């Protein structure tokens, strides 16, 4: 049984429609709803002008959009995204469980580190919610880890609501306002 890249639901093979370029399995209704084109980002059957992506956040957008909504980076076509990711060797950083990966990535990038998220799709119907990981260019791993150590030493989280506090901050302004 395959998963339709358009609706993310399972497809029974006897009822499947296959992309002529990449052989991706679709529901016939999904194929038609997507203007009879493949839903797989980077598929050769898709006109490149229809979809752009962010190699930092692994997000895809319609071509009318020019920057990523998560990190404000310029969007790239599928070939440019692949070339960017393949240009570097990537190391995954160990982060505290409560760290916000998107904010942490932004902090590193603002400090000159080439950092990106690797999303792992959740399989919500099975109750599996994998955590994304933060990756940095291999030659910048030590710099990134040093920056993160400094960052995490300066802040803590409010025990009641989870908001970020400076270590010397005694009261959470959010908790006091409610």
Helices and strands as residue ranges (DSSP letters): E 2-3, E 10-11, G 13-15, E 16-18, E 25-27, H 28-33, G 48-50, E 51-54, E 59-62, H 78-87, E 90-93, H 101-110, E 115-118, G 124-126, E 133-137, G 138-140, H 141-154, E 155-157, E 164-166, H 173-177
